Amino acid sequence: MAQFAPQIKIPATYMRGGTSKGVFFSLKDLPEAAQVPGPARDALLLRVIGSPDPYDKQIDGMGAATSSTSKTVILSKSIKADHDVDYLFGQVSIDKPFVDWSGNCGNLSAAVGSFAVSNGLVDASRIPHNGVAVVRVWQANIGKTIIAHVPITNGEVQETGDFELDGVTFPAAEVQLEFLDPAAEEEGASGSMFPTGNLIDDLEVPGVGSFKVTMINAGIPTIFVNAEDIGYKGTELQGAINGDPKALQMFETIRAYGALRMGLISNVDEAAKRQHTPKVAFVAKPADYVASSGKAIAAGDVDLLVRALSMGKLHHAMMGTAAVAIGTAAAINGTLVNLAAGGVERNAVRFGHPSGTLRVGAEASLVNGEWTVNKAIMSRSARVLMEGFVRVPGDSF
């Protein structure tokens, strides 16, 4: 009879952060081979989530077969001065055998502070008995600081509340996030917020056409295009795009050529191995539409409309990092995002997405000819869904 390795148990917490959810680990709890970056870590996380899955269902893992739910987080006490916790995010491909470490998840960032407080990663002296714990997070993927304001009641993280977030069914406690100096400085990214030096570029995409784009490194590298230039209105919901293979191929082609123009890859073929970044989003002036929940959104409720793709599909709401890019671009006169929002100076914007609306603030300034942004601010919520152990076959990594 064949011998098979038994399953092993790894301490883990399944958490929702913003409009995403993922499996959270303390670095010290991972098997020794997975405590360092490399093939063993990637193989372990793939097996935890249930990838690669040719059926696109992730039935044999913790993933739920969408970009918003195929996520992993590794946290540890920070080795950086003036920080509490180091946060590493892995976006797990659903159908391919790789984990993309090239960017952050802004939504799951909302759960990092809560996990850190609850799991002893934040010094007890920094946690009030009642009030707000200010958790200083080092985002290790992109080398940036995030400040999470975590509500505390009787010394414990307060998770329940009345803060409502479009894209999340139930209310919860509000967690405010500050993304400090959010211009992306990840591998391959230019140090400049606008990698081409322009607020608007003409992007030539073979087989698609030539159109205006704003390419920005803020929160996450993002390529913005006007909805009408690619045949859309900006009011679309997931079904209008995710059920259209030709549309998805068009967006992926735009993403690949935009990534090349941004200097993130050296040839378009490399885009296939870099699914998490950059993002592609399309913008439009305000218009009435009905959100996926059936809620009516009036043109007067928003400053502009934005739809964004993540991991090859239209996102059901908005990625947190893309919201940072939207807020930053909206604050800078002359970008496509700013023009869609009326072309006026602003330090906050409310945009419409498929699930409803979201407000994000950003303060941008021109310093020595270069645009900089000190911080972007938005509110999210987070909640522990399950905690204990995740099991994987012992020979799977």
C-alpha positions in Angstrom: 0.0 0.0 0.0 1.3 3.4 -1.0 2.5 5.7 1.8 1.3 9.3 1.9 2.5 12.1 4.0 0.0 13.1 6.7 -1.4 16.6 6.9 0.3 19.2 9.1 -1.4 21.9 11.1 -0.3 25.6 10.9 -1.7 28.3 13.1 -3.7 30.7 10.9 -6.4 33.3 11.0 -9.0 33.8 8.2 -9.8 37.5 8.1 -11.8 40.0 6.1 -10.2 43.3 5.5 -12.2 45.9 3.5 -13.7 44.1 0.5 -11.2 41.3 0.5 -10.4 38.3 2.7 -7.4 36.1 3.1 -5.4 33.7 5.3 -3.1 35.5 7.8 0.0 33.9 9.4 2.5 34.9 12.0 5.9 34.4 10.4 7.1 32.4 13.4 4.2 29.9 13.0 5.2 28.9 9.5 7.1 25.7 8.9 10.9 26.5 8.9 11.3 26.0 5.1 8.5 28.6 4.5 9.9 31.2 7.0 12.1 32.6 4.2 11.1 33.7 0.7 11.4 31.0 -2.0 9.8 28.0 -3.6 8.8 26.3 -0.4 6.9 29.3 0.9 5.2 29.8 -2.5 4.2 26.1 -2.7 2.8 26.1 0.8 0.7 29.2 0.2 -0.6 27.8 -3.1 -1.7 24.6 -1.3 -3.3 26.6 1.5 -5.4 28.6 -1.0 -6.1 25.7 -3.3 -4.1 26.7 -6.4 -3.4 26.1 -9.2 -6.9 25.0 -9.9 -7.8 24.3 -13.6 -11.5 24.3 -12.5 -11.1 27.9 -11.3 -13.0 27.1 -8.0 -10.3 26.5 -5.3 -12.5 23.9 -3.8 -9.6 22.1 -2.1 -8.3 25.2 -0.3 -9.2 28.4 1.5 -9.6 30.6 -1.6 -12.9 31.5 -3.1 -11.9 31.7 -6.7 -11.8 35.5 -7.0 -8.9 38.0 -6.9 -10.4 39.4 -3.7 -10.3 36.1 -1.9 -7.1 34.4 -3.2 -4.8 36.2 -0.8 -2.3 35.5 1.9 -0.6 37.6 4.5 2.6 37.0 6.6 3.1 39.2 9.7 6.0 39.6 12.1 7.3 42.1 14.7 8.9 44.8 12.8 12.7 45.0 12.3 12.2 48.6 11.2 12.7 51.5 13.6 9.5 53.3 14.6 7.3 50.5 13.2 5.3 47.8 15.1 4.7 45.1 12.4 6.1 44.0 9.1 3.4 43.1 6.6 4.1 40.9 3.6 1.3 40.2 1.1 1.1 37.4 -1.4 -1.6 37.4 -4.2 -2.1 33.8 -5.1 -2.9 33.0 -8.7 -6.1 31.0 -9.1 -5.2 28.9 -12.1 -1.4 29.2 -12.3 1.3 27.9 -10.0 2.6 31.2 -8.7 2.3 33.8 -5.9 2.7 37.4 -6.9 4.7 39.5 -4.4 4.9 42.6 -6.5 2.4 44.8 -4.7 0.3 45.5 -1.6 -3.3 44.8 -0.8 -4.9 48.0 0.5 -8.1 46.2 1.6 -6.3 43.6 3.7 -4.1 46.4 5.1 -7.2 47.2 7.3 -6.9 43.8 9.0 -3.2 44.0 9.6 -3.4 46.3 12.7 -6.2 44.2 14.2 -4.2 41.0 13.8 -1.0 42.6 15.1 -2.8 43.8 18.3 -4.6 40.5 18.9 -1.5 38.4 18.3 1.0 40.2 20.5 3.0 41.9 17.6 2.3 45.4 19.1 4.0 46.4 22.4 1.3 46.4 25.1 2.3 49.9 26.2 1.0 51.2 22.8 -2.5 49.7 23.2 -5.0 51.8 25.2 -7.6 50.0 27.4 -10.2 52.0 25.6 -9.6 54.2 22.6 -7.6 53.8 19.4 -4.4 51.9 18.9 -2.1 53.6 16.3 -0.4 50.7 14.7 2.7 51.5 12.5 2.9 49.0 9.7 5.9 48.5 7.4 4.5 47.3 4.0 7.4 45.0 3.0 6.3 44.4 -0.6 6.7 48.1 -1.6 8.7 49.5 1.3 6.1 51.9 2.6 4.5 52.9 5.9 0.8 52.5 6.6 -0.7 53.8 9.8 -3.8 51.8 11.0 -6.1 53.3 13.6 -7.6 50.3 15.4 -10.5 50.8 17.8 -9.9 49.2 21.2 -12.6 48.4 23.8 -11.6 46.9 27.2 -8.1 46.1 25.9 -9.4 44.1 22.9 -9.8 44.9 19.3 -13.3 46.3 18.6 -14.6 44.6 15.5 -18.3 45.3 15.6 -19.8 48.6 14.8 -22.0 50.6 12.5 -19.5 51.7 9.8 -20.9 50.6 6.4 -18.6 49.9 3.5 -20.1 49.4 0.0 -19.1 45.9 -1.2 -19.4 44.5 2.3 -22.8 43.2 3.4 -22.7 43.8 7.2 -21.5 46.9 9.2 -18.4 46.7 11.4 -16.1 49.0 13.3 -14.3 51.7 11.3 -10.5 51.4 10.8 -8.9 54.5 9.3 -5.8 53.9 7.2 -3.1 56.4 6.3 -0.8 55.4 3.4 2.3 57.6 3.9 4.2 58.8 0.8 2.3 56.2 -1.3 4.1 56.7 -4.6 5.1 53.1 -5.4 8.7 52.1 -5.2 8.4 48.4 -5.9 10.8 46.3 -8.0 10.9 47.7 -11.5 8.9 50.9 -10.7 10.4 54.3 -11.4 11.0 56.5 -8.4 8.7 59.0 -10.0 5.0 59.1 -9.3 4.5 59.5 -13.1 7.1 57.2 -14.6 6.9 58.8 -18.1 7.1 62.3 -16.6 3.7 63.1 -18.1 0.3 63.4 -16.5 -1.3 62.1 -19.7 0.3 60.0 -22.4 -0.8 58.5 -25.7 -0.6 54.7 -25.4 -0.4 52.7 -28.6 -1.8 49.2 -28.0 -1.5 46.8 -31.0 -4.8 45.3 -32.0 -6.7 47.7 -29.7 -5.8 51.3 -30.7 -4.2 54.4 -29.4 -5.7 56.5 -26.6 -5.0 58.8 -23.7 -3.8 57.3 -20.4 -2.6 58.4 -17.0 0.0 56.1 -15.6 0.7 56.6 -12.0 2.8 54.9 -9.2 0.7 55.6 -6.1 -0.7 52.9 -3.8 -0.1 50.5 -6.7 1.0 51.2 -10.3 -2.2 51.9 -12.2 -3.1 52.7 -15.8 -6.2 54.9 -16.1 -8.1 55.3 -19.4 -11.3 57.1 -20.3 -14.2 54.7 -20.4 -15.6 56.2 -23.7 -12.3 55.6 -25.5 -12.6 51.9 -25.0 -16.3 51.6 -25.6 -17.7 51.8 -22.0 -19.7 54.2 -19.9 -18.1 53.7 -16.5 -21.4 52.4 -15.1 -20.7 48.7 -15.9 -21.0 45.9 -13.3 -19.0 42.7 -13.3 -21.2 40.7 -15.6 -20.8 43.2 -18.5 -17.1 42.6 -18.6 -16.2 39.3 -16.9 -18.5 37.4 -19.2 -16.8 38.9 -22.3 -13.5 37.1 -23.2 -12.7 39.6 -25.9 -13.0 42.5 -23.4 -10.8 40.7 -20.9 -8.2 40.1 -23.5 -8.3 43.8 -24.5 -7.8 44.9 -20.9 -4.9 42.4 -20.5 -3.3 43.7 -23.7 -3.6 47.3 -22.4 -2.2 46.3 -19.1 0.8 44.6 -20.7 1.7 47.5 -23.0 1.1 50.0 -20.1 3.4 48.0 -17.9 6.1 48.1 -20.6 5.7 51.9 -20.9 5.9 52.3 -17.1 9.2 50.4 -17.0 7.7 47.6 -14.9 8.7 44.9 -17.4 11.2 44.8 -20.2 9.0 43.0 -22.8 5.2 42.4 -23.0 5.5 38.7 -22.4 6.6 39.3 -18.8 3.2 40.7 -18.0 1.8 37.2 -17.7 4.1 36.5 -14.7 3.1 39.8 -13.1 -0.6 39.6 -12.7 -1.0 41.7 -9.6 0.6 44.8 -11.0 -0.1 47.2 -12.7 -3.8 47.6 -12.5 -6.0 48.9 -15.3 -8.9 51.2 -14.5 -11.4 53.2 -16.6 -12.9 56.5 -15.6 -16.0 58.6 -16.5 -17.9 61.6 -15.5 -20.7 61.1 -12.9 -23.8 59.3 -14.1 -26.8 57.5 -12.5 -26.5 53.7 -12.2 -27.7 50.8 -10.1 -25.0 49.1 -8.0 -24.7 45.3 -7.9 -26.6 45.3 -4.6 -29.6 47.0 -6.3 -28.8 50.3 -4.6 -29.4 53.4 -6.8 -26.3 55.6 -7.1 -27.2 59.1 -8.4 -24.8 61.2 -10.4 -24.9 63.8 -7.6 -23.6 61.2 -5.1 -20.2 61.0 -6.7 -17.4 63.1 -8.2 -16.6 60.5 -10.9 -17.0 56.8 -11.9 -14.2 54.3 -11.8 -14.1 50.6 -12.7 -10.9 48.6 -12.1 -9.6 45.2 -13.1 -7.7 42.9 -10.7 -6.0 39.6 -11.7 -7.7 39.8 -15.1 -11.3 40.4 -14.0 -13.4 43.5 -13.2 -13.3 44.0 -9.4 -16.6 43.8 -7.5 -15.9 47.0 -5.7 -12.4 48.7 -5.6 -9.0 47.6 -4.5 -7.7 49.6 -1.6 -4.4 50.3 -3.3 -6.2 51.4 -6.5 -8.3 53.7 -4.4 -5.1 55.4 -3.2 -4.1 55.8 -6.9 -7.5 57.3 -7.6 -7.4 59.7 -4.7 -3.8 60.8 -5.6 -4.5 61.2 -9.3 -7.7 63.2 -8.5 -5.7 65.6 -6.4 -3.4 66.5 -9.4 -4.8 68.9 -11.9 -4.7 67.5 -15.5 -4.8 63.7 -15.0 -7.6 61.8 -16.6 -8.9 61.0 -13.1 -8.9 64.7 -12.1 -10.5 65.7 -15.4 -13.3 63.1 -15.0 -13.9 64.6 -11.6 -14.4 68.1 -13.0 -10.8 69.3 -13.4 -10.6 71.2 -10.1 -8.2 71.0 -7.3 -9.4 68.8 -4.5 -7.9 66.9 -1.5 -10.7 64.2 -1.4 -12.9 62.5 -3.9 -15.9 60.2 -3.8 -16.1 57.8 -6.7 -18.7 55.3 -7.8 -17.7 51.7 -8.2 -19.7 48.5 -9.0 -20.8 48.0 -5.4 -21.5 51.7 -4.5 -19.3 54.6 -3.5 -16.0 55.2 -1.7 -14.3 58.4 -0.4 -10.6 58.7 -0.4 -8.4 61.7 0.5 -5.0 62.7 -0.7 -2.7 65.7 -0.5 -0.5 66.3 -3.5 2.2 69.0 -4.1 4.7 69.9 -6.8 8.2 69.8 -5.4 11.2 70.7 -7.6 9.1 69.8 -10.7 8.1 66.4 -9.3 4.6 65.5 -8.0 4.6 64.1 -4.5 1.9 63.0 -2.1 2.4 63.0 1.6 -0.4 60.6 2.4 -3.7 59.1 1.3 -6.4 58.4 3.8 -9.5 56.2 3.7 -11.7 54.2 6.0 -12.1 50.4 5.9 -13.3 47.7 8.4 -11.9 44.3 9.3 -13.1 41.2 11.1 -11.8 37.8 12.1 -13.9 35.2 10.4 -12.2 32.1 11.8 -9.0 31.3 13.7 -7.2 28.1 14.6 -5.2 25.9 12.2 -5.1 25.5 8.5 -4.1 22.0 7.3 -2.0 21.0 4.3 -0.4 17.7 3.2 3.0 17.5 4.7 4.7 17.0 1.4 3.1 19.8 -0.5 5.9 22.3 -0.1 
